[in-house]
């Protein structure tokens, strides 16, 4: 069972996520489309959803459709990351229900701590 579900289609960054997750003992489920994210989120009690807003297929739409809980009343945290210059996209993600939106550099810098929150 996954501690976190991650929507990302960048294979190089997927490898970084896997290595950091291994280091922190966090079980990740990786998906590459918004549709896959919604299916996985519906079937999983994972408390953390991570979304690369630059994923090519449905990232923002998936955030809008996710909802605030795992279907059993347990709250879900949604974190998204993007290029620091994409301020309009960041605002759209917040409006769609994303609790934390951060530049990719900050996300990368804090990745281990972020993943550890999935296990608490």
DSSP file (Angstrom, degrees, kcal/mol; ACC not computed):
  #  RESIDUE AA STRUCTURE BP1 BP2  ACC     N-H-->O    O-->H-N    N-H-->O    O-->H-N    TCO  KAPPA ALPHA  PHI   PSI    X-CA   Y-CA   Z-CA
    1    1 A X              0   0    0      0, 0.0     2,-0.2     0, 0.0    26,-0.1   0.000 360.0 360.0 360.0 136.1    0.0    0.0    0.0
    2    2 A X        -     0   0    0      1,-0.1    26,-0.2    24,-0.1     3,-0.1  -0.521 360.0-159.8 -81.8 141.8    1.3    3.4   -1.0
    3    3 A X  S    S+     0   0    0     24,-2.6    45,-1.0     1,-0.3    44,-0.7   0.759  84.7  15.9 -81.6 -30.4    2.0    6.2    1.5
    4    4 A X  E     -ab  28  48A   0     23,-1.8    25,-2.0    42,-0.2     2,-0.5  -0.991  65.9-143.0-144.7 148.5    1.8    8.7   -1.3
    5    5 A X  E     -ab  29  49A   0     43,-2.2    45,-2.8    -2,-0.3     2,-0.5  -0.954  20.9-162.2-112.3 133.1    0.6    8.9   -4.9
    6    6 A X  E     -ab  30  50A   0     23,-3.0    25,-2.9    -2,-0.5     2,-0.8  -0.965  12.1-157.2-123.8 123.8    2.7   10.9   -7.3
    7    7 A X  E     +ab  31  51A   0     43,-3.0    45,-2.6    -2,-0.5     2,-0.3  -0.884  41.2 134.1 -96.4 110.3    1.6   12.2  -10.7
    8    8 A X        -     0   0    0     23,-2.6    25,-0.1    -2,-0.8    -2,-0.1  -0.956  35.6-174.8-157.2 136.0    4.8   12.8  -12.8
    9    9 A X        +     0   0    0     -2,-0.3     2,-0.8    43,-0.1    23,-0.1   0.304  58.4 104.7-116.0   8.6    5.8   11.9  -16.3
   10   10 A X     >  -     0   0    0      1,-0.2     4,-2.2     2,-0.0     5,-0.2  -0.810  56.0-161.2 -89.2 107.7    9.4   13.1  -16.1
   11   11 A X  H  > S+     0   0    0     -2,-0.8     4,-1.5     1,-0.2    -1,-0.2   0.808  87.1  53.9 -66.1 -29.5   11.4    9.8  -15.9
   12   12 A X  H  > S+     0   0    0      2,-0.2     4,-1.4     1,-0.2    -1,-0.2   0.914 111.8  43.8 -69.8 -41.3   14.6   11.4  -14.6
   13   13 A X  H  > S+     0   0    0      1,-0.2     4,-2.4     2,-0.2    -2,-0.2   0.815 107.2  61.3 -73.2 -29.4   12.7   13.1  -11.7
   14   14 A X  H  X S+     0   0    0     -4,-2.2     4,-2.6     1,-0.2    -1,-0.2   0.913 102.8  51.8 -58.4 -42.2   10.8    9.8  -11.1
   15   15 A X  H  X S+     0   0    0     -4,-1.5     4,-2.3     1,-0.2    -1,-0.2   0.899 108.6  50.0 -63.0 -40.8   14.2    8.2  -10.4
   16   16 A X  H  X S+     0   0    0     -4,-1.4     4,-2.3     2,-0.2     5,-0.2   0.915 111.2  49.4 -63.6 -42.6   15.0   11.0   -7.9
   17   17 A X  H  X S+     0   0    0     -4,-2.4     4,-2.7     1,-0.2    -2,-0.2   0.922 110.3  50.5 -61.9 -44.7   11.7   10.5   -6.2
   18   18 A X  H  X S+     0   0    0     -4,-2.6     4,-2.3     1,-0.2    -2,-0.2   0.916 111.3  48.1 -60.6 -44.0   12.2    6.7   -6.0
   19   19 A X  H  X S+     0   0    0     -4,-2.3     4,-2.1     2,-0.2    -1,-0.2   0.914 114.0  45.6 -64.5 -43.2   15.6    7.1   -4.4
   20   20 A X  H  X S+     0   0    0     -4,-2.3     4,-2.1     2,-0.2    -2,-0.2   0.897 112.3  51.6 -68.3 -39.0   14.5    9.7   -1.9
   21   21 A X  H  X>S+     0   0    0     -4,-2.7     5,-2.3    -5,-0.2     4,-1.3   0.904 109.1  50.7 -63.0 -40.9   11.4    7.5   -1.0
   22   22 A X  H  <5S+     0   0    0     -4,-2.3     3,-0.3    -5,-0.2    -1,-0.2   0.919 110.2  50.3 -61.3 -43.8   13.7    4.5   -0.5
   23   23 A X  H  <5S+     0   0    0     -4,-2.1    -2,-0.2     1,-0.2    -1,-0.2   0.871 117.2  39.5 -61.3 -39.7   15.9    6.6    1.8
   24   24 A X  H  <5S-     0   0    0     -4,-2.1    -1,-0.2     2,-0.1    -2,-0.2   0.538 109.7-118.8 -90.7  -7.2   12.9    7.8    3.9
   25   25 A X  T  <5 +     0   0    0     -4,-1.3     2,-0.5    -3,-0.3    -3,-0.2   0.787  62.4 148.9  74.1  27.2   11.1    4.4    3.8
   26   26 A X      < -     0   0    0     -5,-2.3     2,-0.6    -6,-0.2    -1,-0.3  -0.827  43.9-137.1 -98.7 128.7    8.1    5.9    2.0
   27   27 A X        -     0   0    0     -2,-0.5   -24,-2.6   -26,-0.1   -23,-1.8  -0.750  26.0-166.6 -86.3 123.0    6.1    3.7   -0.4
   28   28 A X  E     -a    4   0A   0     -2,-0.6     2,-0.5   -26,-0.2   -23,-0.2  -0.842  18.6-157.1-110.9 146.6    5.2    5.6   -3.6
   29   29 A X  E     -a    5   0A   0    -25,-2.0   -23,-3.0    -2,-0.4     2,-0.4  -0.992  20.2-154.0-115.4 120.7    2.8    4.9   -6.3
   30   30 A X  E     +a    6   0A   0     -2,-0.5     2,-0.3   -25,-0.2   -23,-0.2  -0.791  16.4 175.4 -98.1 135.7    3.8    6.6   -9.5
   31   31 A X  E     -a    7   0A   0    -25,-2.9   -23,-2.6    -2,-0.4     3,-0.0  -0.924  21.9-154.9-131.5 160.0    1.2    7.6  -12.2
   32   32 A X  S    S+     0   0    0     -2,-0.3    25,-0.4   -25,-0.2     2,-0.3   0.475  71.4  47.1-117.4  -3.9    1.7    9.5  -15.4
   33   33 A X  S  > S-     0   0    0      1,-0.1     4,-2.0    23,-0.1    25,-0.2  -0.945  76.5-119.8-135.5 158.9   -1.7   11.0  -16.2
   34   34 A X  H  > S+     0   0    0     23,-3.1     4,-2.2    -2,-0.3     5,-0.2   0.870 114.9  55.9 -61.7 -37.2   -4.5   12.8  -14.3
   35   35 A X  H  > S+     0   0    0     22,-0.2     4,-2.0     1,-0.2    -1,-0.2   0.917 107.7  47.6 -62.5 -44.0   -6.9   10.0  -15.1
   36   36 A X  H  > S+     0   0    0      1,-0.2     4,-2.7     2,-0.2     5,-0.2   0.881 109.4  55.3 -63.9 -37.7   -4.5    7.4  -13.5
   37   37 A X  H  X S+     0   0    0     -4,-2.0     4,-2.9     1,-0.2     5,-0.2   0.932 107.5  48.4 -60.8 -46.3   -4.1    9.7  -10.5
   38   38 A X  H  X S+     0   0    0     -4,-2.2     4,-1.9     1,-0.2    -1,-0.2   0.901 112.7  48.1 -62.9 -41.4   -7.9    9.8   -9.9
   39   39 A X  H  X S+     0   0    0     -4,-2.0     4,-1.2     2,-0.2    -1,-0.2   0.928 114.8  45.2 -64.5 -44.9   -8.2    6.0  -10.2
   40   40 A X  H  X S+     0   0    0     -4,-2.7     4,-0.8     1,-0.2     3,-0.3   0.903 112.2  51.3 -66.1 -41.5   -5.3    5.4   -7.8
   41   41 A X  H  < S+     0   0    0     -4,-2.9     3,-0.4     1,-0.2    -1,-0.2   0.862 107.9  52.9 -64.8 -35.2   -6.6    8.0   -5.3
   42   42 A X  H  < S+     0   0    0     -4,-1.9    -1,-0.2    -5,-0.2    -2,-0.2   0.808 115.6  40.6 -68.5 -28.7  -10.0    6.4   -5.3
   43   43 A X  H  < S+     0   0    0     -4,-1.2     2,-0.4    -3,-0.3    -1,-0.2   0.471 110.2  66.6 -98.1  -3.2   -8.5    3.0   -4.5
   44   44 A X     <  -     0   0    0     -4,-0.8   -39,-0.0    -3,-0.4   -41,-0.0  -0.920  62.3-148.4-126.1 144.0   -5.9    4.1   -2.0
   45   45 A X        +     0   0    0     -2,-0.4    25,-0.1   -43,-0.1    -4,-0.1   0.235  47.8 150.1 -87.5  14.9   -6.0    5.6    1.5
   46   46 A X        -     0   0    0      1,-0.2   -42,-0.2    24,-0.1   -43,-0.1  -0.216  38.5-154.7 -52.5 131.0   -2.7    7.5    0.7
   47   47 A X  S    S+     0   0    0    -44,-0.7    30,-3.0    71,-0.4     2,-0.4   0.583  73.7  59.8 -85.1 -11.4   -2.7   10.7    2.8
   48   48 A X  E     -bc   4  77A   0    -45,-1.0   -43,-2.2    28,-0.2     2,-0.4  -0.974  56.9-174.5-127.0 130.8   -0.4   12.5    0.4
   49   49 A X  E     -bc   5  78A   0     28,-2.8    30,-2.9    -2,-0.4     2,-0.4  -0.990   8.2-166.0-119.6 128.3   -0.8   13.3   -3.3
   50   50 A X  E     -bc   6  79A   0    -45,-2.8   -43,-3.0    -2,-0.4     2,-0.4  -0.961   6.5-169.8-116.8 132.0    2.1   15.0   -5.2
   51   51 A X  E     -bc   7  80A   0     28,-2.8    30,-2.1    -2,-0.4     2,-0.9  -0.978  20.8-148.5-129.4 125.6    1.4   16.5   -8.6
   52   52 A X  E >   - c   0  81A   0    -45,-2.6     3,-2.1    -2,-0.4    30,-0.2  -0.824  14.9-156.5 -83.4 109.9    3.9   17.8  -11.2
   53   53 A X  T 3  S+     0   0    0     28,-2.4     7,-0.2    -2,-0.9    29,-0.1   0.623  89.7  62.4 -67.9 -10.8    1.9   20.6  -12.7
   54   54 A X  T 3  S+     0   0    0     27,-0.4    -1,-0.3     5,-0.1    28,-0.1   0.370  72.4 124.4 -93.9   4.3    4.0   20.3  -15.8
   55   55 A X    <   -     0   0    0     -3,-2.1     4,-0.5   -48,-0.2     3,-0.1  -0.396  66.3-129.6 -60.3 143.0    2.8   16.7  -16.5
   56   56 A X  S    S+     0   0    0      1,-0.2     2,-0.6   -24,-0.1    -1,-0.1   0.688  84.3  58.2 -75.8 -19.4    1.4   16.6  -19.9
   57   57 A X  S    S-     0   0    0    -25,-0.4   -23,-3.1     1,-0.1   -22,-0.2  -0.804 117.8 -43.9-126.9  95.4   -1.9   14.9  -19.3
   58   58 A X  S  > S+     0   0    0     -2,-0.6     4,-2.1   -25,-0.2     5,-0.2   0.688  71.9 144.0  77.4  25.3   -4.5   16.3  -16.9
   59   59 A X  H  > S+     0   0    0     -4,-0.5     4,-1.8     2,-0.2     5,-0.1   0.959  78.8  39.7 -62.9 -52.0   -2.6   17.4  -13.8
   60   60 A X  H  > S+     0   0    0      1,-0.2     4,-2.0    -7,-0.2    -1,-0.2   0.904 114.9  52.8 -67.1 -41.4   -4.7   20.5  -13.0
   61   61 A X  H  > S+     0   0    0      1,-0.2     4,-1.5     2,-0.2    -1,-0.2   0.897 107.6  52.8 -59.3 -40.4   -8.0   18.7  -13.9
   62   62 A X  H  X S+     0   0    0     -4,-2.1     4,-1.2     1,-0.2    -1,-0.2   0.902 106.3  52.4 -64.3 -40.8   -7.1   15.9  -11.5
   63   63 A X  H >X S+     0   0    0     -4,-1.8     4,-0.6     1,-0.2     3,-0.6   0.923 107.7  52.6 -60.5 -43.3   -6.5   18.3   -8.7
   64   64 A X  H 3< S+     0   0    0     -4,-2.0    -1,-0.2     1,-0.2    -2,-0.2   0.837 115.2  41.2 -60.2 -33.5   -9.9   19.8   -9.2
   65   65 A X  H 3< S+     0   0    0     -4,-1.5    -1,-0.2    -3,-0.2    -2,-0.2   0.564  92.9  86.4 -93.1 -10.0  -11.6   16.4   -9.1
   66   66 A X  H << S-     0   0    0     -4,-1.2     3,-0.2    -3,-0.6    -1,-0.2   0.887  75.2-151.6 -62.5 -43.6   -9.7   14.9   -6.2
   67   67 A X     <  -     0   0    0     -4,-0.6    -1,-0.1    -3,-0.2    -2,-0.1  -0.227  29.9 -82.8  86.1 172.2  -11.7   16.2   -3.3
   68   68 A X  S    S+     0   0    0     -2,-0.1     8,-2.1     7,-0.1     2,-0.3   0.500 102.0  43.4 -96.9  -6.3  -10.4   16.8    0.2
   69   69 A X  B    S-E   75   0B   0      6,-0.2     6,-0.2    -3,-0.2   -22,-0.0  -0.831  81.6-109.8-136.1 174.1  -10.5   13.3    1.7
   70   70 A X        -     0   0    0      4,-2.0     5,-0.1    -2,-0.3   -24,-0.1   0.255  67.5 -94.7 -87.6  12.5   -9.7    9.7    0.8
   71   71 A X  S    S+     0   0    0      3,-0.2     4,-0.1   -26,-0.0   -26,-0.1   0.239 121.0  73.2  93.2 -13.7  -13.3    8.7    0.7
   72   72 A X  S    S-     0   0    0      2,-0.2     3,-0.1   -27,-0.0   -27,-0.0   0.119 119.5 -95.4-116.3  17.1  -13.3    7.5    4.3
   73   73 A X  S    S+     0   0    0      1,-0.3     2,-0.4     0, 0.0    -5,-0.0   0.424  83.3 133.0  86.3  -1.5  -13.2   11.0    5.8
   74   74 A X        -     0   0    0      1,-0.1    -4,-2.0     0, 0.0    -1,-0.3  -0.707  60.3-114.4 -84.8 130.4   -9.5   11.1    6.3
   75   75 A X  B     -E   69   0B   0     -2,-0.4     2,-0.4    -6,-0.2    -6,-0.2  -0.286  25.7-150.2 -66.7 148.2   -7.9   14.3    5.0
   76   76 A X        -     0   0    0     -8,-2.1     2,-0.5   -28,-0.0   -28,-0.2  -0.953   4.3-143.2-118.1 137.8   -5.6   14.3    2.1
   77   77 A X  E     -c   48   0A   0    -30,-3.0   -28,-2.8    -2,-0.4     2,-0.5  -0.873  13.0-160.4 -98.9 130.5   -2.7   16.7    1.5
   78   78 A X  E     -c   49   0A   0     -2,-0.5    22,-1.9    19,-0.2    21,-0.8  -0.957   9.4-177.0-114.8 120.9   -2.1   17.8   -2.1
   79   79 A X  E     -cd  50 100A   0    -30,-2.9   -28,-2.8    -2,-0.5     2,-0.3  -0.956   2.8-174.2-116.5 133.2    1.3   19.2   -3.0
   80   80 A X  E     -cd  51 101A   0     20,-3.0    22,-2.3    -2,-0.4     2,-0.3  -0.929   3.8-165.8-124.8 152.2    2.1   20.5   -6.4
   81   81 A X  E     +cd  52 102A   0    -30,-2.1   -28,-2.4    -2,-0.3   -27,-0.4  -0.962  15.9 150.8-136.2 156.8    5.3   21.7   -7.9
   82   82 A X  E     - d   0 103A   0     20,-1.4    22,-2.4    -2,-0.3    23,-0.2  -0.920  53.2 -52.8-164.0 179.1    6.2   23.6  -11.1
   83   83 A X    >   -     0   0    0     -2,-0.3     3,-1.8    20,-0.2    20,-0.0  -0.469  50.9-122.4 -67.5 142.5    8.7   26.1  -12.6
   84   84 A X  T 3  S+     0   0    0      1,-0.3    -1,-0.1    -2,-0.1     3,-0.1   0.690 109.0  59.6 -63.1 -18.5    9.0   29.2  -10.5
   85   85 A X  T 3  S+     0   0    0      1,-0.2     2,-1.4     2,-0.1     3,-0.3   0.535  80.7  88.5 -87.3  -5.5    8.0   31.4  -13.4
   86   86 A X    <>  +     0   0    0     -3,-1.8     4,-2.0     1,-0.2    -1,-0.2  -0.407  44.7 149.0 -91.4  60.3    4.6   29.8  -13.8
   87   87 A X  H  >  +     0   0    0     -2,-1.4     4,-2.1     1,-0.2    -1,-0.2   0.849  68.7  54.0 -65.7 -35.8    2.8   32.0  -11.3
   88   88 A X  H  > S+     0   0    0     -3,-0.3     4,-2.1     1,-0.2    -1,-0.2   0.925 109.6  47.9 -64.3 -43.4   -0.6   31.9  -13.2
   89   89 A X  H  > S+     0   0    0      1,-0.2     4,-2.2     2,-0.2    -2,-0.2   0.876 109.1  54.6 -64.3 -37.7   -0.5   28.1  -13.1
   90   90 A X  H  X S+     0   0    0     -4,-2.0     4,-2.1     2,-0.2    -1,-0.2   0.920 108.9  47.8 -61.7 -43.9    0.3   28.1   -9.4
   91   91 A X  H  X S+     0   0    0     -4,-2.1     4,-2.4     1,-0.2    -2,-0.2   0.891 110.3  51.9 -65.0 -39.1   -2.7   30.3   -8.7
   92   92 A X  H  X S+     0   0    0     -4,-2.1     4,-1.5     2,-0.2    -1,-0.2   0.882 108.8  51.2 -64.3 -37.3   -4.9   28.0  -10.7
   93   93 A X  H  X>S+     0   0    0     -4,-2.2     5,-2.3     2,-0.2     4,-0.6   0.911 110.2  48.5 -66.9 -41.6   -3.7   25.0   -8.8
   94   94 A X  H ><5S+     0   0    0     -4,-2.1     3,-1.2     1,-0.2    -2,-0.2   0.923 111.1  50.3 -62.0 -43.7   -4.4   26.7   -5.5
   95   95 A X  H 3<5S+     0   0    0     -4,-2.4    -1,-0.2     1,-0.3    -2,-0.2   0.807 105.7  57.8 -64.3 -29.2   -7.9   27.7   -6.7
   96   96 A X  H 3<5S-     0   0    0     -4,-1.5    -1,-0.3    -5,-0.2    -2,-0.2   0.599 131.3 -89.6 -77.8 -11.6   -8.4   24.0   -7.7
   97   97 A X  T <<5S+     0   0    0     -3,-1.2     2,-0.5    -4,-0.6    -3,-0.2   0.516  74.3 147.7 118.0   7.2   -7.8   22.9   -4.1
   98   98 A X      < -     0   0    0     -5,-2.3    -1,-0.3     1,-0.2     3,-0.1  -0.640  32.2-159.8 -77.3 124.2   -4.1   22.3   -3.9
   99   99 A X  S    S+     0   0    0    -21,-0.8     2,-0.4    -2,-0.5   -20,-0.2   0.881  76.6  30.0 -72.4 -39.0   -2.9   23.1   -0.4
  100  100 A X  E     +d   79   0A   0    -22,-1.9   -20,-3.0    -7,-0.1     2,-0.4  -0.984  61.1 176.2-128.7 124.8    0.8   23.6   -1.2
  101  101 A X  E     +d   80   0A   0     -2,-0.4     2,-0.3   -22,-0.2   -20,-0.2  -0.997  17.3 164.9-124.8 126.9    2.2   24.8   -4.5
  102  102 A X  E     -d   81   0A   0    -22,-2.3   -20,-1.4    -2,-0.4    -2,-0.0  -0.970  41.0 -93.2-142.7 155.5    6.0   25.3   -4.7
  103  103 A X  E  >  -d   82   0A   0     -2,-0.3     4,-2.5   -22,-0.2     3,-0.3  -0.325  42.0-113.6 -61.8 150.5    8.7   25.8   -7.2
  104  104 A X  H  > S+     0   0    0    -22,-2.4     4,-2.8     1,-0.2     5,-0.2   0.858 116.1  57.2 -55.1 -37.4   10.5   22.6   -8.3
  105  105 A X  H  > S+     0   0    0    -23,-0.2     4,-2.2     2,-0.2    -1,-0.2   0.917 109.3  43.4 -63.1 -43.8   13.7   23.8   -6.6
  106  106 A X  H  > S+     0   0    0     -3,-0.3     4,-1.9     2,-0.2    -1,-0.2   0.898 113.6  52.1 -68.2 -39.8   12.0   24.2   -3.2
  107  107 A X  H  < S+     0   0    0     -4,-2.5     4,-0.3     1,-0.2    -2,-0.2   0.933 111.8  46.5 -60.0 -46.2   10.2   20.9   -3.7
  108  108 A X  H >< S+     0   0    0     -4,-2.8     3,-1.0     1,-0.2     4,-0.3   0.907 110.8  52.2 -63.1 -42.7   13.4   19.1   -4.5
  109  109 A X  H 3< S+     0   0    0     -4,-2.2    -1,-0.2     1,-0.2     3,-0.2   0.851 120.1  34.0 -62.6 -35.4   15.2   20.7   -1.5
  110  110 A X  T 3X S+     0   0    0     -4,-1.9     4,-2.6     1,-0.2    -1,-0.2   0.211  84.1 115.2-105.1  13.3   12.5   19.6    0.9
  111  111 A X  H <> S+     0   0    0     -3,-1.0     4,-2.8    -4,-0.3     5,-0.2   0.885  74.4  49.7 -56.6 -47.0   11.6   16.3   -0.8
  112  112 A X  H  > S+     0   0    0     -4,-0.3     4,-2.0     1,-0.2    -1,-0.2   0.932 114.0  45.9 -60.3 -45.4   12.8   14.0    2.1
  113  113 A X  H  > S+     0   0    0      2,-0.2     4,-1.1     1,-0.2    -1,-0.2   0.894 112.3  51.6 -64.8 -39.1   10.8   16.0    4.7
  114  114 A X  H >X S+     0   0    0     -4,-2.6     3,-0.7     1,-0.2     4,-0.6   0.936 110.3  48.3 -62.5 -46.7    7.7   16.1    2.4
  115  115 A X  H >< S+     0   0    0     -4,-2.8     3,-1.2     1,-0.2     4,-0.5   0.865 105.1  59.3 -63.7 -35.0    7.8   12.3    1.9
  116  116 A X  H >< S+     0   0    0     -4,-2.0     3,-1.0     1,-0.3     4,-0.4   0.815  96.2  62.4 -64.1 -28.3    8.2   11.8    5.6
  117  117 A X  H X< S+     0   0    0     -4,-1.1     3,-0.7    -3,-0.7    -1,-0.3   0.745  92.5  65.9 -68.1 -20.9    4.9   13.6    6.2
  118  118 A X  T << S+     0   0    0     -3,-1.2   -71,-0.4    -4,-0.6    -1,-0.2   0.750 100.9  49.4 -70.3 -23.2    3.1   10.9    4.1
  119  119 A X  T <         0   0    0     -3,-1.0    -1,-0.2    -4,-0.5    -2,-0.2   0.540 360.0 360.0 -93.9  -7.6    4.0    8.3    6.8
  120  120 A X    <         0   0    0     -3,-0.7    -1,-0.2    -4,-0.4    -2,-0.1   0.476 360.0 360.0 -85.2 360.0    2.7   10.3    9.8
